[in-house]
Amino acid sequence: MFGIFKAAWSWCLRENIPSIVIATPPWSKHVYDFMFFDDLGIRGHFSHDFAGGSLHVTMRLPVASAGQIWRAGKNPLCEQFLDVTHPGLILA
């Protein structure tokens, strides 16, 4: 999951995409909380028809400022995202 997210975030950064927006069930929200995604609140809650009508929460991460947010919050994966080159990921 880390490699997929790093590749997606890097691509969004390169393409000047302003935000990554995801919808997740509440039981997995902690994964995105860990990466400092913002919960869009009640306006972003919806029942997901393809998941049996289960509640989903919409969350957003501003792409350009994510590195600053991660460093300021001392996210333990910050160095891996920002400072380490991963030979298995082609980010050009």
TORGU-222977 format. One record per atom (N, C-alpha, C, O): residue number from 1; chain; atom name; y, z, x. Coordinates in steps of 0.02 Angstrom, whole numbers, plus 32768, in hexadecimal, padded with zeros to 4 digits. Each point is the difference from the previous one (the first is absolute). Layout:
! TORGU-222977
+-----+--------+-------+------+------+------+
: num : chaine : atome :    y :    z :    x :
+-----+--------+-------+------+------+------+
: NUM :      A :    CA :    Y :    Z :    X :
...
+-----+--------+-------+------+------+------+
//
This chain:
! TORGU-222977
+-----+--------+-------+------+------+------+
: num : chaine : atome :    y :    z :    x :
+-----+--------+-------+------+------+------+
:   1 :      A :     N : 7FC4 : 8000 : 8029 :
:   1 :      A :    CA : 803C : 8000 : 7FD7 :
:   1 :      A :     C : 803F : 8000 : 802C :
:   1 :      A :     O : 8032 : 7FDF : 7FEF :
:   2 :      A :     N : 7FCC : 8046 : 8048 :
:   2 :      A :    CA : 803A : 8004 : 802D :
:   2 :      A :     C : 8013 : 7FBB : 8019 :
:   2 :      A :     O : 803A : 7FED : 7FFE :
:   3 :      A :     N : 7F95 : 7FED : 801A :
:   3 :      A :    CA : 800D : 7FBE : 801B :
:   3 :      A :     C : 801C : 7FD1 : 7FCC :
:   3 :      A :     O : 802E : 7FD9 : 800F :
:   4 :      A :     N : 7FB8 : 802A : 7FB5 :
:   4 :      A :    CA : 8018 : 7FD5 : 7FCA :
:   4 :      A :     C : 8049 : 8012 : 7FEF :
:   4 :      A :     O : 802A : 7FD4 : 7FF7 :
:   5 :      A :     N : 7FE4 : 806D : 8005 :
:   5 :      A :    CA : 8044 : 8014 : 7FEF :
:   5 :      A :     C : 8031 : 7FEE : 8038 :
:   5 :      A :     O : 8037 : 7FE8 : 7FF3 :
:   6 :      A :     N : 7FB5 : 8022 : 804C :
:   6 :      A :    CA : 802C : 7FEE : 8037 :
:   6 :      A :     C : 800E : 7FB5 : 8001 :
:   6 :      A :     O : 8039 : 7FEC : 800A :
:   7 :      A :     N : 7F95 : 7FEB : 7FEA :
:   7 :      A :    CA : 800A : 7FB8 : 7FFF :
:   7 :      A :     C : 802E : 7FED : 7FC5 :
:   7 :      A :     O : 802C : 7FD6 : 8009 :
:   8 :      A :     N : 7FCA : 8047 : 7FBD :
:   8 :      A :    CA : 802A : 7FF1 : 7FC6 :
:   8 :      A :     C : 8048 : 8016 : 800C :
:   8 :      A :     O : 802E : 7FDA : 7FF2 :
:   9 :      A :     N : 7FDB : 8063 : 8027 :
:   9 :      A :    CA : 8043 : 8019 : 800E :
:   9 :      A :     C : 8023 : 7FD4 : 8034 :
:   9 :      A :     O : 803B : 7FEF : 7FF8 :
:  10 :      A :     N : 7FA2 : 7FFE : 803D :
:  10 :      A :    CA : 801D : 7FD6 : 8034 :
:  10 :      A :     C : 8015 : 7FBC : 7FE5 :
:  10 :      A :     O : 8035 : 7FE7 : 8011 :
:  11 :      A :     N : 7FA1 : 7FFD : 7FC4 :
:  11 :      A :    CA : 8010 : 7FBF : 7FE1 :
:  11 :      A :     C : 803E : 8007 : 7FD5 :
:  11 :      A :     O : 802D : 7FD5 : 8003 :
:  12 :      A :     N : 7FD6 : 805F : 7FD4 :
:  12 :      A :    CA : 803B : 800B : 7FD5 :
:  12 :      A :     C : 803F : 8009 : 802A :
:  12 :      A :     O : 8035 : 7FE5 : 7FEE :
:  13 :      A :     N : 7FC6 : 803F : 8048 :
:  13 :      A :    CA : 8039 : 800B : 802D :
:  13 :      A :     C : 8018 : 7FBD : 801D :
:  13 :      A :     O : 803C : 7FF2 : 8000 :
:  14 :      A :     N : 7F95 : 7FE6 : 8017 :
:  14 :      A :    CA : 8011 : 7FBF : 801E :
:  14 :      A :     C : 801F : 7FD1 : 7FCD :
:  14 :      A :     O : 802D : 7FD9 : 8010 :
:  15 :      A :     N : 7FBB : 802A : 7FB1 :
:  15 :      A :    CA : 8018 : 7FD2 : 7FCC :
:  15 :      A :     C : 803D : 801C : 7FDA :
:  15 :      A :     O : 8016 : 7FE2 : 7FCF :
:  16 :      A :     N : 8004 : 8057 : 8047 :
:  16 :      A :    CA : 803A : 8021 : 7FE0 :
:  16 :      A :     C : 7FF4 : 8011 : 7FB6 :
:  16 :      A :     O : 802E : 7FFB : 7FD7 :
:  17 :      A :     N : 7F96 : 8019 : 801A :
:  17 :      A :    CA : 7FF0 : 8017 : 7FBC :
:  17 :      A :     C : 8019 : 8048 : 7FFB :
:  17 :      A :     O : 7FEE : 8029 : 802A :
:  18 :      A :     N : 803B : 7FE7 : 7FA4 :
:  18 :      A :    CA : 8021 : 8040 : 7FFF :
:  18 :      A :     C : 7FD3 : 803D : 7FF4 :
:  18 :      A :     O : 800C : 8035 : 801C :
:  19 :      A :     N : 7FC1 : 7FC4 : 7FBA :
:  19 :      A :    CA : 7FD7 : 803B : 7FEF :
:  19 :      A :     C : 7FB7 : 7FEC : 7FF5 :
:  19 :      A :     O : 7FF1 : 7FC8 : 7FEB :
:  20 :      A :     N : 7FE4 : 8068 : 8023 :
:  20 :      A :    CA : 7FBA : 7FFB : 7FED :
:  20 :      A :     C : 7FF9 : 802A : 7FC1 :
:  20 :      A :     O : 8012 : 803B : 8000 :
:  21 :      A :     N : 7FD3 : 7FA8 : 7FCB :
:  21 :      A :    CA : 7FF7 : 8023 : 7FC0 :
:  21 :      A :     C : 7FB6 : 8000 : 7FF1 :
:  21 :      A :     O : 7FDF : 7FCC : 8002 :
:  22 :      A :     N : 8006 : 806F : 7FEE :
:  22 :      A :    CA : 7FB9 : 8005 : 7FF0 :
:  22 :      A :     C : 7FF8 : 8026 : 7FBE :
:  22 :      A :     O : 802D : 8025 : 7FEC :
:  23 :      A :     N : 7F9B : 7FD2 : 7FF5 :
:  23 :      A :    CA : 7FED : 8028 : 7FC6 :
:  23 :      A :     C : 7FBD : 8020 : 8011 :
:  23 :      A :     O : 7FD1 : 7FDD : 8015 :
:  24 :      A :     N : 802A : 8064 : 7FE2 :
:  24 :      A :    CA : 7FC4 : 8024 : 8013 :
:  24 :      A :     C : 7FEF : 8034 : 7FCB :
:  24 :      A :     O : 802D : 801A : 7FDF :
:  25 :      A :     N : 7F93 : 7FF5 : 8018 :
:  25 :      A :    CA : 7FEF : 8037 : 7FD2 :
:  25 :      A :     C : 8018 : 8042 : 801F :
:  25 :      A :     O : 8002 : 8007 : 803D :
:  26 :      A :     N : 800F : 8029 : 7F99 :
:  26 :      A :    CA : 8019 : 8040 : 8019 :
:  26 :      A :     C : 7FD2 : 8022 : 8033 :
:  26 :      A :     O : 8018 : 8022 : 802D :
:  27 :      A :     N : 7FA6 : 7FD4 : 7FCE :
:  27 :      A :    CA : 7FD2 : 8021 : 802E :
:  27 :      A :     C : 8005 : 7FE5 : 8047 :
:  27 :      A :     O : 7FE9 : 8021 : 802F :
:  28 :      A :     N : 8034 : 7FA3 : 7FDB :
:  28 :      A :    CA : 8008 : 7FE5 : 8044 :
:  28 :      A :     C : 8049 : 7FFE : 8016 :
:  28 :      A :     O : 800F : 7FE5 : 8036 :
:  29 :      A :     N : 801E : 8037 : 7FA3 :
:  29 :      A :    CA : 8047 : 8000 : 8010 :
:  29 :      A :     C : 800F : 8022 : 8043 :
:  29 :      A :     O : 802F : 7FEE : 8022 :
:  30 :      A :     N : 7FA8 : 8043 : 7FF0 :
:  30 :      A :    CA : 800C : 8026 : 803E :
:  30 :      A :     C : 8000 : 7FD2 : 803E :
:  30 :      A :     O : 8021 : 800F : 8032 :
:  31 :      A :     N : 7FBA : 7FBA : 7FCC :
:  31 :      A :    CA : 7FFE : 7FD1 : 8038 :
:  31 :      A :     C : 8045 : 7FE3 : 800C :
:  31 :      A :     O : 8017 : 7FFA : 8039 :
:  32 :      A :     N : 800B : 7FF4 : 7F91 :
:  32 :      A :    CA : 8042 : 7FE1 : 8006 :
:  32 :      A :     C : 8036 : 8035 : 800A :
:  32 :      A :     O : 8033 : 7FF2 : 801F :
:  33 :      A :     N : 7FC3 : 804A : 7FC6 :
:  33 :      A :    CA : 802D : 8037 : 8010 :
:  33 :      A :     C : 8001 : 800C : 804B :
:  33 :      A :     O : 8034 : 800E : 801D :
:  34 :      A :     N : 7F92 : 7FEE : 8003 :
:  34 :      A :    CA : 7FF9 : 800A : 8048 :
:  34 :      A :     C : 8029 : 7FCE : 8027 :
:  34 :      A :     O : 8019 : 800F : 8037 :
:  35 :      A :     N : 7FEE : 7FB4 : 7FAD :
:  35 :      A :    CA : 8027 : 7FCC : 8022 :
:  35 :      A :     C : 8048 : 7FFE : 7FE7 :
:  35 :      A :     O : 8025 : 7FD0 : 800E :
:  36 :      A :     N : 7FEF : 8063 : 7FCD :
:  36 :      A :    CA : 8045 : 8009 : 7FE8 :
:  36 :      A :     C : 8017 : 7FCA : 7FCF :
:  36 :      A :     O : 803B : 7FEE : 7FFF :
:  37 :      A :     N : 7F96 : 7FF8 : 7FD9 :
:  37 :      A :    CA : 8014 : 7FD6 : 7FC8 :
:  37 :      A :     C : 8025 : 802B : 7FCD :
:  37 :      A :     O : 7FF0 : 803B : 7FF9 :
:  38 :      A :     N : 8041 : 7FA8 : 7FE4 :
:  38 :      A :    CA : 8024 : 8023 : 7FCB :
:  38 :      A :     C : 7FDC : 7FF4 : 7FBE :
:  38 :      A :     O : 7FEF : 7FC7 : 7FEF :
:  39 :      A :     N : 8005 : 806E : 7FEC :
:  39 :      A :    CA : 7FE5 : 7FFA : 7FBC :
:  39 :      A :     C : 8039 : 7FEA : 7FD3 :
:  39 :      A :     O : 8034 : 8021 : 7FFE :
:  40 :      A :     N : 7FC4 : 7FA9 : 7FDE :
:  40 :      A :    CA : 8035 : 7FE7 : 7FD5 :
:  40 :      A :     C : 8007 : 8028 : 7FBF :
:  40 :      A :     O : 8028 : 7FEF : 7FD5 :
:  41 :      A :     N : 7FB0 : 8046 : 8024 :
:  41 :      A :    CA : 8007 : 802C : 7FC7 :
:  41 :      A :     C : 7FE2 : 7FE4 : 7FC1 :
:  41 :      A :     O : 7FD9 : 7FD0 : 8001 :
:  42 :      A :     N : 8039 : 804D : 7FC8 :
:  42 :      A :    CA : 7FE2 : 7FF0 : 7FBF :
:  42 :      A :     C : 800A : 7FB6 : 7FEF :
:  42 :      A :     O : 7FD5 : 7FE3 : 7FDD :
:  43 :      A :     N : 8061 : 7FFF : 803A :
:  43 :      A :    CA : 800A : 7FB8 : 7FF0 :
:  43 :      A :     C : 7FCD : 7FD3 : 8022 :
:  43 :      A :     O : 7FF7 : 7FC7 : 7FED :
:  44 :      A :     N : 7FE7 : 8054 : 8046 :
:  44 :      A :    CA : 7FCD : 7FD9 : 8023 :
:  44 :      A :     C : 7FB9 : 8012 : 7FEE :
:  44 :      A :     O : 7FD1 : 7FE7 : 801F :
:  45 :      A :     N : 8026 : 8044 : 7FAE :
:  45 :      A :    CA : 7FBD : 8013 : 7FEA :
:  45 :      A :     C : 7FEA : 7FD0 : 7FC9 :
:  45 :      A :     O : 8026 : 7FF1 : 7FD2 :
:  46 :      A :     N : 7F9D : 7FF7 : 8033 :
:  46 :      A :    CA : 7FE7 : 7FD2 : 7FCE :
:  46 :      A :     C : 7FB4 : 8004 : 7FFC :
:  46 :      A :     O : 7FDF : 8017 : 802F :
:  47 :      A :     N : 8005 : 7FD3 : 7F99 :
:  47 :      A :    CA : 7FB7 : 7FFD : 7FF7 :
:  47 :      A :     C : 7FE9 : 7FBC : 801A :
:  47 :      A :     O : 801A : 7FCC : 7FEB :
:  48 :      A :     N : 7FB6 : 8035 : 8042 :
:  48 :      A :    CA : 7FE8 : 7FC3 : 8020 :
:  48 :      A :     C : 7FC6 : 7FE4 : 7FD7 :
:  48 :      A :     O : 7FCA : 801D : 7FFF :
:  49 :      A :     N : 8042 : 7FAB : 7FE0 :
:  49 :      A :    CA : 7FCD : 7FE2 : 7FD4 :
:  49 :      A :     C : 7FC0 : 7FEE : 8024 :
:  49 :      A :     O : 7FCA : 8005 : 7FE3 :
:  50 :      A :     N : 803B : 7FE4 : 805C :
:  50 :      A :    CA : 7FC5 : 7FEA : 8025 :
:  50 :      A :     C : 7FD9 : 803B : 801E :
:  50 :      A :     O : 7FCB : 7FF6 : 801D :
:  51 :      A :     N : 8050 : 8046 : 7FDC :
:  51 :      A :    CA : 7FDE : 803C : 801A :
:  51 :      A :     C : 7FEF : 802F : 7FC7 :
:  51 :      A :     O : 8005 : 803D : 8007 :
:  52 :      A :     N : 7FE8 : 7FA7 : 7FC0 :
:  52 :      A :    CA : 7FEC : 8028 : 7FC7 :
:  52 :      A :     C : 8039 : 8027 : 7FE0 :
:  52 :      A :     O : 7FF4 : 8033 : 7FE0 :
:  53 :      A :     N : 8049 : 7FB6 : 8029 :
:  53 :      A :    CA : 8039 : 8021 : 7FE2 :
:  53 :      A :     C : 8017 : 803E : 8026 :
:  53 :      A :     O : 8027 : 8028 : 7FE5 :
:  54 :      A :     N : 7FC0 : 7FE1 : 8058 :
:  54 :      A :    CA : 8012 : 803D : 8026 :
:  54 :      A :     C : 8049 : 7FFE : 8015 :
:  54 :      A :     O : 801D : 7FCB : 800C :
:  55 :      A :     N : 8001 : 8070 : 7FF8 :
:  55 :      A :    CA : 8045 : 8007 : 8015 :
:  55 :      A :     C : 8008 : 7FEB : 8048 :
:  55 :      A :     O : 7FD6 : 8011 : 802A :
:  56 :      A :     N : 8060 : 7FCB : 7FE5 :
:  56 :      A :    CA : 8012 : 7FED : 8044 :
:  56 :      A :     C : 8048 : 8014 : 800C :
:  56 :      A :     O : 8028 : 8002 : 7FD2 :
:  57 :      A :     N : 7FE7 : 800E : 806C :
:  57 :      A :    CA : 8042 : 8014 : 8016 :
:  57 :      A :     C : 801B : 7FC9 : 802D :
:  57 :      A :     O : 7FDC : 7FE8 : 802C :
:  58 :      A :     N : 8063 : 8004 : 7FCB :
:  58 :      A :    CA : 801F : 7FCD : 802A :
:  58 :      A :     C : 8028 : 8022 : 8037 :
:  58 :      A :     O : 8026 : 802F : 7FF3 :
:  59 :      A :     N : 7FD1 : 7FB9 : 804A :
:  59 :      A :    CA : 8021 : 801D : 803A :
:  59 :      A :     C : 801E : 7FC9 : 802B :
:  59 :      A :     O : 7FE9 : 7FC7 : 7FFF :
:  60 :      A :     N : 804C : 804B : 8027 :
:  60 :      A :    CA : 8025 : 7FCE : 8027 :
:  60 :      A :     C : 800F : 801C : 8045 :
:  60 :      A :     O : 800E : 803B : 8009 :
:  61 :      A :     N : 7FEF : 7F98 : 8029 :
:  61 :      A :    CA : 8014 : 8010 : 8044 :
:  61 :      A :     C : 8031 : 7FCB : 8018 :
:  61 :      A :     O : 7FEE : 7FC5 : 8001 :
:  62 :      A :     N : 804F : 804E : 8013 :
:  62 :      A :    CA : 802E : 7FCE : 801C :
:  62 :      A :     C : 7FE7 : 7FEA : 8044 :
:  62 :      A :     O : 7FF7 : 8029 : 802D :
:  63 :      A :     N : 7FFF : 7F97 : 7FDC :
:  63 :      A :    CA : 7FE0 : 7FE5 : 803B :
:  63 :      A :     C : 802A : 800A : 803F :
:  63 :      A :     O : 7FE7 : 801A : 8032 :
:  64 :      A :     N : 8058 : 7FD2 : 7FCD :
:  64 :      A :    CA : 802A : 8002 : 803C :
:  64 :      A :     C : 800C : 8047 : 801A :
:  64 :      A :     O : 8005 : 800A : 803C :
:  65 :      A :     N : 7FFE : 8026 : 7F98 :
:  65 :      A :    CA : 800E : 8045 : 8016 :
:  65 :      A :     C : 7FC1 : 802B : 8005 :
:  65 :      A :     O : 8005 : 803C : 800E :
:  66 :      A :     N : 7FC1 : 7FA7 : 7FE7 :
:  66 :      A :    CA : 7FC2 : 8027 : 8002 :
:  66 :      A :     C : 7FF6 : 8022 : 8043 :
:  66 :      A :     O : 7FED : 803B : 8003 :
:  67 :      A :     N : 8020 : 7FA2 : 8034 :
:  67 :      A :    CA : 7FF8 : 801E : 8042 :
:  67 :      A :     C : 802C : 803D : 8009 :
:  67 :      A :     O : 7FEA : 8033 : 801B :
:  68 :      A :     N : 8054 : 7FC9 : 7FCF :
:  68 :      A :    CA : 802D : 803A : 8005 :
:  68 :      A :     C : 7FE8 : 8039 : 7FD4 :
:  68 :      A :     O : 8003 : 803A : 8014 :
:  69 :      A :     N : 7FE4 : 7FB6 : 7FB1 :
:  69 :      A :    CA : 7FE6 : 8033 : 7FD2 :
:  69 :      A :     C : 7FC4 : 8022 : 801F :
:  69 :      A :     O : 7FFA : 803D : 7FFD :
:  70 :      A :     N : 7FD8 : 7F9C : 8020 :
:  70 :      A :    CA : 7FC4 : 801C : 801E :
:  70 :      A :     C : 8012 : 802C : 803C :
:  70 :      A :     O : 7FE4 : 8036 : 8008 :
:  71 :      A :     N : 804A : 7FB3 : 8023 :
:  71 :      A :    CA : 8013 : 8028 : 803A :
:  71 :      A :     C : 8022 : 8041 : 7FEA :
:  71 :      A :     O : 7FF0 : 8036 : 8019 :
:  72 :      A :     N : 803F : 7FC6 : 7FB8 :
:  72 :      A :    CA : 8024 : 803B : 7FE8 :
:  72 :      A :     C : 7FD0 : 8032 : 7FE0 :
:  72 :      A :     O : 8008 : 803D : 8007 :
:  73 :      A :     N : 7FC6 : 7FAA : 7FD5 :
:  73 :      A :    CA : 7FCF : 802B : 7FDF :
:  73 :      A :     C : 7FC7 : 8015 : 802D :
:  73 :      A :     O : 7FD3 : 8025 : 7FEB :
:  74 :      A :     N : 802E : 7FC4 : 8054 :
:  74 :      A :    CA : 7FCB : 8010 : 8031 :
:  74 :      A :     C : 7FBA : 7FEF : 7FE5 :
:  74 :      A :     O : 7FD1 : 8026 : 8008 :
:  75 :      A :     N : 802B : 7F9F : 7FDA :
:  75 :      A :    CA : 7FC0 : 7FE9 : 7FE8 :
:  75 :      A :     C : 7FD1 : 7FF8 : 803C :
:  75 :      A :     O : 8012 : 7FDF : 8031 :
:  76 :      A :     N : 7FB2 : 803D : 7FCC :
:  76 :      A :    CA : 7FD2 : 7FFD : 8039 :
:  76 :      A :     C : 7FE9 : 7FB9 : 8012 :
:  76 :      A :     O : 7FE9 : 7FF4 : 8038 :
:  77 :      A :     N : 801E : 7FDD : 7F9B :
:  77 :      A :    CA : 7FED : 7FBB : 800F :
:  77 :      A :     C : 803A : 7FD5 : 8017 :
:  77 :      A :     O : 7FF7 : 7FC5 : 800E :
:  78 :      A :     N : 8044 : 8058 : 7FF7 :
:  78 :      A :    CA : 803C : 7FDC : 8013 :
:  78 :      A :     C : 7FF7 : 7FDA : 8041 :
:  78 :      A :     O : 8011 : 7FC5 : 8004 :
:  79 :      A :     N : 7FD6 : 805B : 802F :
:  79 :      A :    CA : 7FF7 : 7FE0 : 8041 :
:  79 :      A :     C : 7FD1 : 7FC4 : 7FFA :
:  79 :      A :     O : 800C : 7FCC : 801D :
:  80 :      A :     N : 7FBD : 803C : 7FBC :
:  80 :      A :    CA : 7FD1 : 7FC9 : 7FF7 :
:  80 :      A :     C : 8021 : 7FC4 : 7FDD :
:  80 :      A :     O : 7FF2 : 7FC7 : 8012 :
:  81 :      A :     N : 8038 : 8046 : 7FBE :
:  81 :      A :    CA : 8022 : 7FCA : 7FDC :
:  81 :      A :     C : 8034 : 7FDE : 802A :
:  81 :      A :     O : 8006 : 7FC2 : 7FFF :
:  82 :      A :     N : 8020 : 8064 : 8027 :
:  82 :      A :    CA : 803C : 7FE5 : 801F :
:  82 :      A :     C : 7FFA : 7FF2 : 804A :
:  82 :      A :     O : 8021 : 7FD2 : 8019 :
:  83 :      A :     N : 7FB5 : 8052 : 800B :
:  83 :      A :    CA : 8001 : 7FFD : 8049 :
:  83 :      A :     C : 7FC1 : 7FE4 : 8020 :
:  83 :      A :     O : 8001 : 7FED : 803B :
:  84 :      A :     N : 7FC9 : 8010 : 7FA1 :
:  84 :      A :    CA : 7FC0 : 7FEA : 801D :
:  84 :      A :     C : 7FF1 : 7FB9 : 7FEA :
:  84 :      A :     O : 8004 : 7FEF : 7FC5 :
:  85 :      A :     N : 7FEA : 7FE6 : 806B :
:  85 :      A :    CA : 7FEA : 7FBD : 7FF1 :
:  85 :      A :     C : 7FB5 : 8002 : 7FF5 :
:  85 :      A :     O : 7FDA : 8018 : 8029 :
:  86 :      A :     N : 8011 : 7FCE : 7F9F :
:  86 :      A :    CA : 7FBA : 7FFF : 7FEE :
:  86 :      A :     C : 7FE4 : 7FBA : 800A :
:  86 :      A :     O : 8013 : 7FD1 : 7FDD :
:  87 :      A :     N : 7FBF : 8027 : 8053 :
:  87 :      A :    CA : 7FE8 : 7FBC : 8011 :
:  87 :      A :     C : 7FDC : 7FDE : 7FC6 :
:  87 :      A :     O : 7FFE : 7FC2 : 7FFE :
:  88 :      A :     N : 7FE7 : 8063 : 7FD2 :
:  88 :      A :    CA : 7FDE : 7FE2 : 7FC7 :
:  88 :      A :     C : 802E : 7FE7 : 7FCA :
:  88 :      A :     O : 7FEA : 7FDD : 7FD2 :
:  89 :      A :     N : 8058 : 8033 : 8032 :
:  89 :      A :    CA : 802F : 7FEB : 7FCE :
:  89 :      A :     C : 802D : 7FC9 : 801C :
:  89 :      A :     O : 801E : 8009 : 8035 :
:  90 :      A :     N : 7FE5 : 7FC0 : 7FA9 :
:  90 :      A :    CA : 802D : 7FCA : 8014 :
:  90 :      A :     C : 803E : 8007 : 7FD5 :
:  90 :      A :     O : 7FFF : 7FF2 : 7FC4 :
:  91 :      A :     N : 8038 : 8025 : 805B :
:  91 :      A :    CA : 803C : 800F : 7FDA :
:  91 :      A :     C : 8039 : 7FCF : 800E :
:  91 :      A :     O : 8039 : 800E : 7FEE :
:  92 :      A :     N : 7FB8 : 7FBB : 8032 :
:  92 :      A :    CA : 8035 : 7FD0 : 8012 :
:  92 :      A :     C : 8018 : 7FD8 : 7FC5 :
:  92 :      A :     O : 802C : 7FD6 : 8007 :
+-----+--------+-------+------+------+------+
//
